[in-house]
Amino acid sequence: MVELADLPADRQARGTQNLYLKYNLMYFVYAITSLNRNYIYIGLTNDHQRRINQHQMGKEKTTAPYRPFAVIFTEQYETRIEARQREKYLKSGIGKEWIKRAYKKKL
């Protein structure tokens, strides 16, 4: 059985926002980069360590061919709405350019 926490934040049921606020869970936006190829992935989750491990183990179809990864950064947000806004910005062209400039030593 799949637990709610096992799903990426964007695939969880919409009605769970109040449940997470009740238990004071945080949301994370993270960026990882492939160590072997020119690839940056930005994601949103409520458990960044679990999610990054999923990427490292090849459990995500989108990122599996680009393994292994290094974490560029993680950012913490109180609401999923705030985290989603930041994720959308970072996935845009200007957001990816910002990551490349701000974290060029890690890339």
N, CA, C and O of each residue as an XYZ file, in Angstrom:
428
protein
N       0.842     -1.181      0.000
C       0.000      0.000      0.000
C       0.888      1.246      0.000
O       1.863      1.312      0.749
N       0.565      2.209     -0.815
C       1.329      3.449     -0.899
C       0.838      4.403      0.180
O      -0.355      4.689      0.279
N       1.760      4.884      0.971
C       1.441      5.867      1.995
C       1.475      7.261      1.385
O       2.193      7.496      0.413
N       0.723      8.164      1.934
C       0.690      9.533      1.448
C       2.078     10.146      1.444
O       2.431     10.866      0.510
N       2.870      9.873      2.470
C       4.214     10.453      2.570
C       5.150      9.910      1.500
O       6.175     10.529      1.217
N       4.822      8.758      0.890
C       5.662      8.184     -0.149
C       5.484      8.884     -1.491
O       6.303      8.718     -2.395
N       4.427      9.658     -1.619
C       4.166     10.353     -2.875
C       4.844     11.714     -2.880
O       4.951     12.358     -1.836
N       5.305     12.159     -4.055
C       5.823     13.528     -4.140
C       4.718     14.504     -3.748
O       3.535     14.201     -3.904
N       5.092     15.649     -3.250
C       4.113     16.614     -2.758
C       3.098     16.992     -3.820
O       1.935     17.230     -3.492
N       3.500     17.054     -5.088
C       2.553     17.468     -6.123
C       1.564     16.372     -6.490
O       0.604     16.642     -7.211
N       1.765     15.147     -6.020
C       0.858     14.049     -6.334
C      -0.033     13.669     -5.165
O      -0.830     12.737     -5.274
N       0.089     14.367     -4.059
C      -0.735     14.069     -2.906
C      -2.106     14.695     -3.092
O      -2.267     15.685     -3.806
N      -3.080     14.103     -2.441
C      -4.449     14.612     -2.556
C      -4.516     16.061     -2.112
O      -3.883     16.457     -1.134
N      -5.292     16.843     -2.843
C      -5.385     18.273     -2.544
C      -5.969     18.552     -1.161
O      -5.642     19.574     -0.557
N      -6.803     17.691     -0.660
C      -7.441     17.901      0.636
C      -6.529     17.684      1.821
O      -6.962     17.819      2.965
N      -5.272     17.351      1.571
C      -4.365     17.061      2.679
C      -3.650     18.288      3.210
O      -2.940     18.194      4.210
N      -3.817     19.442      2.568
C      -3.118     20.661      3.004
C      -3.401     20.959      4.478
O      -2.474     21.244      5.236
N      -4.656     20.897      4.888
C      -4.996     21.188      6.283
C      -4.431     20.139      7.227
O      -4.042     20.465      8.349
N      -4.380     18.884      6.793
C      -3.806     17.825      7.612
C      -2.338     18.118      7.907
O      -1.890     17.949      9.041
N      -1.578     18.559      6.888
C      -0.174     18.866      7.095
C       0.008     20.094      7.977
O       0.907     20.126      8.817
N      -0.818     21.082      7.796
C      -0.713     22.264      8.655
C      -0.997     21.890     10.106
O      -0.363     22.413     11.023
N      -1.945     20.991     10.311
C      -2.289     20.547     11.658
C      -1.079     19.916     12.343
O      -0.868     20.124     13.538
N      -0.292     19.156     11.607
C       0.867     18.487     12.179
C       2.164     19.257     11.954
O       3.250     18.748     12.231
N       2.050     20.476     11.455
C       3.180     21.389     11.303
C       4.284     20.831     10.400
O       5.469     20.999     10.686
N       3.893     20.173      9.321
C       4.880     19.688      8.361
C       5.320     20.830      7.472
O       4.570     21.771      7.211
N       6.541     20.724      7.018
C       7.112     21.741      6.149
C       7.237     21.174      4.744
O       7.208     19.960      4.541
N       7.375     22.063      3.792
C       7.603     21.686      2.405
C       8.981     22.161      1.995
O       9.467     23.183      2.479
N       9.599     21.424      1.113
C      10.955     21.721      0.674
C      11.006     21.802     -0.842
O      10.396     20.998     -1.547
N      11.738     22.778     -1.322
C      12.093     22.863     -2.730
C      13.575     22.527     -2.775
O      14.365     23.059     -1.995
N      13.943     21.651     -3.685
C      15.332     21.228     -3.752
C      15.810     21.224     -5.196
O      15.017     21.127     -6.133
N      17.110     21.329     -5.351
C      17.726     21.229     -6.667
C      18.876     20.243     -6.557
O      19.685     20.300     -5.631
N      18.928     19.330     -7.532
C      20.020     18.374     -7.602
C      20.634     18.449     -8.998
O      19.969     18.815     -9.967
N      21.896     18.100     -9.077
C      22.576     18.107    -10.367
C      23.233     16.759    -10.606
O      23.749     16.138     -9.677
N      23.212     16.317    -11.836
C      23.865     15.076    -12.215
C      25.375     15.253    -12.118
O      25.908     16.296    -12.495
N      26.054     14.243    -11.616
C      27.508     14.292    -11.528
C      28.161     13.908    -12.857
O      29.343     14.177    -13.072
N      27.393     13.282    -13.743
C      27.945     12.798    -15.004
C      27.495     13.575    -16.240
O      28.152     13.526    -17.280
N      26.379     14.290    -16.128
C      25.826     14.976    -17.284
C      25.382     16.383    -16.896
O      25.272     16.712    -15.715
N      25.134     17.191    -17.894
C      24.697     18.567    -17.670
C      23.181     18.572    -17.451
O      22.417     18.802    -18.388
N      22.752     18.320    -16.217
C      21.330     18.171    -15.913
C      21.057     18.665    -14.503
O      21.731     18.264    -13.553
N      20.066     19.537    -14.372
C      19.619     20.035    -13.071
C      18.153     19.679    -12.922
O      17.363     19.895    -13.840
N      17.784     19.133    -11.770
C      16.395     18.795    -11.483
C      15.949     19.599    -10.272
O      16.658     19.668     -9.268
N      14.777     20.204    -10.368
C      14.184     20.953     -9.257
C      12.911     20.243     -8.855
O      12.102     19.878     -9.708
N      12.727     20.044     -7.557
C      11.539     19.349     -7.082
C      10.985     19.954     -5.815
O      11.593     20.826     -5.195
N       9.797     19.462     -5.440
C       9.079     19.918     -4.253
C       8.620     18.677     -3.499
O       8.116     17.735     -4.109
N       8.785     18.667     -2.203
C       8.404     17.504     -1.399
C       8.175     17.928      0.050
O       8.499     19.049      0.442
N       7.612     17.012      0.836
C       7.495     17.271      2.268
C       8.554     16.484      3.057
O       8.612     16.582      4.283
N       9.385     15.708      2.359
C      10.478     14.962      2.991
C      11.640     14.928      1.997
O      11.745     14.004      1.191
N      12.496     15.924      2.057
C      13.535     16.069      1.043
C      14.577     14.955      1.088
O      15.094     14.565      0.040
N      14.894     14.441      2.250
C      15.885     13.362      2.328
C      15.372     12.094      1.638
O      16.102     11.454      0.881
N      14.125     11.741      1.902
C      13.524     10.572      1.268
C      13.479     10.755     -0.242
O      13.805      9.844     -1.002
N      13.073     11.936     -0.659
C      12.895     12.203     -2.087
C      14.236     12.193     -2.831
O      14.326     11.641     -3.927
N      15.246     12.781     -2.262
C      16.563     12.778     -2.902
C      17.108     11.349     -2.960
O      17.744     10.970     -3.943
N      16.866     10.566     -1.927
C      17.273      9.154     -1.960
C      16.557      8.398     -3.075
O      17.158      7.539     -3.720
N      15.289      8.704     -3.309
C      14.565      8.075     -4.412
C      15.239      8.390     -5.741
O      15.371      7.515     -6.598
N      15.661      9.630     -5.912
C      16.374      9.999     -7.135
C      17.693      9.229     -7.234
O      18.031      8.710     -8.297
N      18.429      9.156     -6.136
C      19.731      8.482     -6.138
C      19.605      6.991     -6.453
O      20.484      6.413     -7.092
N      18.517      6.371     -6.007
C      18.327      4.934     -6.209
C      17.697      4.614     -7.568
O      17.502      3.443     -7.895
N      17.381      5.631     -8.353
C      16.817      5.401     -9.678
C      15.341      5.059     -9.684
O      14.848      4.480    -10.652
N      14.627      5.404     -8.627
C      13.204      5.082     -8.541
C      12.320      6.060     -9.305
O      11.117      5.835     -9.438
N      12.900      7.134     -9.804
C      12.142      8.132    -10.562
C      12.522      8.046    -12.037
O      13.685      8.209    -12.404
N      11.531      7.791    -12.865
C      11.768      7.615    -14.295
C      12.433      8.839    -14.929
O      13.289      8.706    -15.804
N      12.036     10.018    -14.486
C      12.557     11.256    -15.063
C      14.049     11.437    -14.825
O      14.769     11.913    -15.703
N      14.509     11.062    -13.652
C      15.894     11.351    -13.282
C      16.824     10.133    -13.316
O      18.041     10.300    -13.240
N      16.294      8.935    -13.425
C      17.115      7.718    -13.359
C      18.298      7.720    -14.328
O      19.391      7.315    -13.932
N      18.129      8.159    -15.581
C      19.276      8.107    -16.505
C      20.415      9.065    -16.150
O      21.509      8.955    -16.705
N      20.169      9.994    -15.240
C      21.155     11.028    -14.928
C      21.906     10.773    -13.631
O      22.715     11.607    -13.225
N      21.666      9.656    -12.974
C      22.330      9.356    -11.706
C      23.831      9.244    -11.884
O      24.299      8.960    -12.986
N      24.600      9.462    -10.822
C      24.271      9.934     -9.468
C      24.138     11.459     -9.417
O      24.487     12.165    -10.362
N      23.627     11.936     -8.295
C      23.351     13.357     -8.118
C      24.100     13.946     -6.937
O      24.502     13.242     -6.010
N      24.274     15.259     -6.998
C      24.744     16.045     -5.853
C      23.651     17.068     -5.559
O      23.032     17.612     -6.474
N      23.428     17.317     -4.300
C      22.423     18.306     -3.903
C      23.023     19.698     -4.082
O      24.108     19.983     -3.576
N      22.322     20.548     -4.796
C      22.757     21.939     -4.959
C      22.275     22.742     -3.763
O      23.061     23.443     -3.126
N      20.972     22.643     -3.452
C      20.425     23.336     -2.293
C      19.042     22.781     -1.956
O      18.408     22.114     -2.774
N      18.590     23.070     -0.737
C      17.203     22.835     -0.321
C      16.715     24.103      0.359
O      17.465     24.780      1.063
N      15.455     24.408      0.138
C      14.813     25.563      0.789
C      13.555     25.061      1.480
O      12.876     24.170      0.970
N      13.245     25.625      2.631
C      12.112     25.182      3.446
C      11.003     26.229      3.427
O      11.262     27.430      3.512
N       9.750     25.749      3.314
C       8.583     26.636      3.288
C       7.490     26.082      4.190
O       7.369     24.872      4.380
N       6.702     26.991      4.739
C       5.629     26.586      5.647
C       4.412     26.058      4.917
O       3.695     25.220      5.463
N       4.149     26.517      3.700
C       2.973     26.056      2.968
C       3.383     25.496      1.611
O       4.409     25.868      1.041
N       2.562     24.608      1.124
C       2.807     24.032     -0.192
C       2.679     25.095     -1.274
O       3.386     25.046     -2.280
N       1.796     26.043     -1.075
C       1.586     27.115     -2.058
C       2.870     27.927     -2.243
O       3.278     28.196     -3.372
N       3.503     28.317     -1.135
C       4.771     29.066     -1.216
C       5.844     28.233     -1.919
O       6.570     28.729     -2.781
N       5.927     26.964     -1.534
C       6.940     26.092     -2.115
C       6.695     25.898     -3.611
O       7.641     25.890     -4.399
N       5.440     25.745     -4.002
C       5.119     25.541     -5.420
C       5.461     26.783     -6.244
O       5.952     26.663     -7.366
N       5.209     27.962     -5.701
C       5.567     29.200     -6.405
C       7.077     29.274     -6.639
O       7.527     29.643     -7.724
N       7.848     28.922     -5.618
C       9.306     28.947     -5.750
C       9.781     27.886     -6.751
O      10.664     28.145     -7.569
N       9.190     26.700     -6.676
C       9.554     25.628     -7.611
C       9.281     26.053     -9.054
O      10.112     25.834     -9.936
N       8.127     26.655     -9.290
C       7.798     27.100    -10.647
C       8.792     28.139    -11.142
O       9.204     28.104    -12.302
N       9.179     29.060    -10.273
C      10.168     30.067    -10.667
C      11.499     29.405    -11.013
O      12.099     29.712    -12.044
N      11.959     28.497    -10.151
C      13.256     27.863    -10.368
C      13.269     26.991    -11.622
O      14.322     26.802    -12.230
N      12.119     26.463    -12.011
C      12.040     25.645    -13.222
C      11.967     26.487    -14.493
O      12.126     25.967    -15.597
N      11.729     27.766    -14.338
C      11.672     28.652    -15.507
C      13.091     28.905    -16.014
O      14.066     28.599    -15.327
N      13.197     29.454    -17.197
C      14.505     29.768    -17.768
C      15.310     30.702    -16.890
O      16.496     30.466    -16.657
N      14.682     31.762    -16.400
C      15.379     32.726    -15.546
C      15.755     32.093    -14.200
O      16.793     32.420    -13.624
N      14.909     31.189    -13.706
C      15.215     30.497    -12.449
C      16.407     29.577    -12.592
O      17.272     29.537    -11.717
N      16.462     28.833    -13.692
C      17.613     27.941    -13.924
C      18.895     28.754    -14.088
O      19.957     28.341    -13.622
N      18.797     29.905    -14.746
C      19.979     30.771    -14.886
C      20.433     31.289    -13.528
O      21.632     31.370    -13.262
N      19.477     31.640    -12.666
C      19.813     32.097    -11.318
C      20.560     30.999    -10.557
O      21.562     31.271     -9.895
N      20.069     29.755    -10.654
C      20.742     28.633     -9.984
C      22.175     28.502    -10.496
O      23.107     28.341     -9.709
N      22.346     28.571    -11.803
C      23.677     28.417    -12.394
C      24.639     29.507    -11.930
O      25.818     29.240    -11.697
N      24.135     30.743    -11.794
C      24.987     31.845    -11.328
C      25.257     31.746     -9.826
O      26.397     31.880     -9.381
N      24.202     31.512     -9.057
C      24.328     31.513     -7.591
C      25.123     30.319     -7.061
O      25.783     30.421     -6.027
N      25.061     29.201     -7.760
C      25.687     27.974     -7.259
C      26.707     27.412     -8.238
O      26.904     26.199     -8.296
N      27.353     28.274     -9.004
C      28.268     27.796    -10.057
C      29.421     26.954     -9.502
O      29.958     26.105    -10.214
N      29.803     27.175     -8.262
C      30.889     26.362     -7.684
C      30.454     24.937     -7.382
O      31.284     24.031     -7.313
N      29.139     24.735     -7.202
C      28.618     23.388     -6.911
C      28.271     22.635     -8.193
O      28.046     21.426     -8.153
N      28.226     23.317     -9.303
C      27.818     22.656    -10.559
C      28.989     22.096    -11.326
O      28.805     21.515    -12.396
